[in-house]
Amino acid sequence: MVFSGATGMTELSAREKAFLTETFAGAPVRGYGGVTGHALEAQFPLGLALAALSLDEKAKVPAFDTTHEQPMTAAASHAVVTTVGYTRGEGLAVLSAG
């Protein structure tokens, strides 16, 4: 699964979406900024925390935006967390259930 911390800046968000669609085809994506707000420096650590909790609990994370996100059919064993659209500190992390 993918936790996207994109800010919603149109061009950058479109580039991130294209990358995620191509690289992680079929993986459920959750855009957490829409439900948590955009926390600038705390955005990435927040995404890491959400992903870690989801993996630890073997959760099927509900769609945050049912118009654009697909439901999960099973718990994930890996999660990708992104933070895109800020001036500095953009990143990507991969977490694995252990």
C-alpha positions in Angstrom: 0.0 0.0 0.0 1.0 3.6 -0.5 0.6 6.5 1.9 0.9 9.7 -0.2 1.8 12.8 1.6 1.5 15.0 -1.5 0.5 18.6 -0.9 -1.9 18.8 -3.7 0.2 21.2 -5.8 -1.2 20.3 -9.2 1.9 19.6 -11.2 3.8 17.8 -8.5 0.8 15.8 -7.4 0.2 14.7 -11.1 3.8 13.6 -11.4 3.6 11.7 -8.1 0.3 10.0 -9.2 1.9 9.0 -12.6 4.9 7.5 -10.8 2.8 5.6 -8.2 0.5 4.3 -10.9 3.4 3.0 -13.0 5.7 1.8 -10.2 3.1 0.4 -7.8 0.3 -0.7 -10.2 -2.7 -2.0 -8.3 -1.4 -1.0 -4.8 -4.0 0.9 -2.7 -3.1 4.5 -2.3 -4.1 6.6 0.7 -3.7 10.4 0.5 -3.5 11.2 4.2 -3.0 15.0 3.9 -6.7 15.3 3.1 -7.7 13.9 6.5 -4.8 15.1 8.7 -4.0 18.5 7.1 -0.6 19.4 5.6 1.9 19.5 8.5 4.9 20.6 6.5 8.0 19.2 8.4 5.8 16.7 10.3 4.1 15.4 7.1 6.6 12.6 6.4 7.0 11.4 10.0 3.2 11.3 10.2 3.0 9.2 7.1 5.6 6.8 8.5 3.6 6.5 11.7 0.3 5.8 9.9 2.1 3.1 7.7 3.8 1.5 10.7 0.6 1.3 12.7 -1.3 -0.1 9.7 1.3 -2.8 9.1 1.6 -3.6 12.8 -2.2 -4.0 13.2 -2.6 -5.8 9.8 -5.2 -3.2 9.0 -7.3 -2.9 5.9 -7.1 0.9 5.8 -10.3 2.4 4.6 -10.3 4.9 1.7 -9.8 8.4 2.9 -11.3 9.7 -0.4 -13.8 7.2 -1.8 -13.9 9.2 -5.1 -10.2 8.5 -5.9 -9.1 5.6 -3.7 -9.9 1.9 -4.0 -10.8 -0.3 -1.0 -8.2 -2.7 0.3 -9.1 -6.4 0.0 -6.4 -7.6 2.4 -3.9 -6.2 4.9 -0.6 -5.1 3.4 2.8 -6.5 4.3 4.7 -3.6 2.9 4.0 0.1 2.7 5.5 3.0 0.8 5.3 6.5 2.2 5.8 9.6 0.1 6.1 13.3 0.8 6.0 15.4 -2.4 5.3 19.0 -3.0 7.3 20.9 -0.5 10.4 23.1 -1.1 12.7 20.8 0.8 12.6 17.4 2.4 10.7 15.4 -0.2 11.1 11.7 0.3 10.0 8.1 0.0 10.3 5.3 2.4 9.5 1.6 2.3 8.3 -0.2 5.4 7.9 -3.9 5.8 5.8 -5.9 8.4 8.1 -7.8 10.6 
